[in-house]
Amino acid sequence: MTEGQTNAAFTPRVFSGIQPSGGLTLGNYLGALKRFADSQDSGVQSVFCMVDMHAITVWQDPAKLRNATRELCAGFIASGVDPEKSILFNQSAVSGHAELAWVFNCVARMGWMQRMTQWKDKAGKNQQNASLGLFAYPALMAADILLYQATHVPVGEDQKQHVELTRDIAIKFNHDYGVDFFPVPEPVIEGTATRVMSLRDGSKKMSKSDPSDMSRINLTDDADTIAGKIRKARTDPDALPSEAEGLERRAEARNLVNIYAALNGQTQAEVLADVGGKQFSEFKPMLADLAVAKLSPISGEMARLMESPEEIDAILRRGADRAREIANPVMAKTLEIVGMVR
């Protein structure tokens, strides 16, 4: 049976998770949250998860983790993800994630885990002191996806390897047990500004860990702060080109054009056709006005929600109940397949 035939047997379903590590940025919005909101009316069920279990692969202050989980949920909702249309919950509330991760720990091979780029990057030369969870968490990520028999996984380019590992685990499980139980999920990487870069260095990804707050736009920034950061964003002295070729070797210019395109629902080519020949002294105010118009309502709604943590907690509980309706039968069937008695 071919991979295409295998997935045809499954109801299309989207799964994606974001780690509640605090400090949502414009990169999170354009690379994930906005896409999730835009896709939820496609007719395909979407499952969105705050992966708090992944967060503790390195030590977390418990109070800060709880707050970051609520803030992430607020970010989802403020960005337009409707918890009635999509399933929105925190990972630790559904025990099947941990149960299925153990099964997949026994399916995945050590060599697969050792090849994972993020393990090498995060553990570095100090691998003997890194947590076992940090080494094994790609199996948990596979469990996150396959617990819902998800067929499509929206990810950034830097997470594509994890979906490839999930595919390997699904294929090996199905082969080892002679079943066609888990789909082989497809990574979904598309559109302008999937990877939003730093406002201070266009060669680096926008990150909450950058020591300069001017390098990023936070989803909690107010209108004046957003506009100020864009006005001070690093650029070059040349006018904007009319075609994409003119952005080669102009990382900062390309980044600002891509941000404008993503916020305005345009392609890079469409933006350049409109702004080609303009200096940054003219383009930056255009981008600032657009960013304020799109992002200020998000920061306002996030602030409102964070003042009512009980509202967020209720949303997460309802989402977890809906998630378990899908996950529990999948987990039960998995244990039956591997020969466990309940």
Helices and strands as residue ranges (DSSP letters): H 3-8, E 13-18, H 26-28, I 29-33, H 34-39, E 45-50, H 52-55, H 62-78, E 87-90, G 91-93, H 96-105, H 110-114, H 117-123, G 127-129, H 132-146, E 152-154, G 157-159, H 160-177, E 186-188, G 213-215, H 223-231, G 244-247, H 251-264, H 268-275, H 280-306, H 309-338
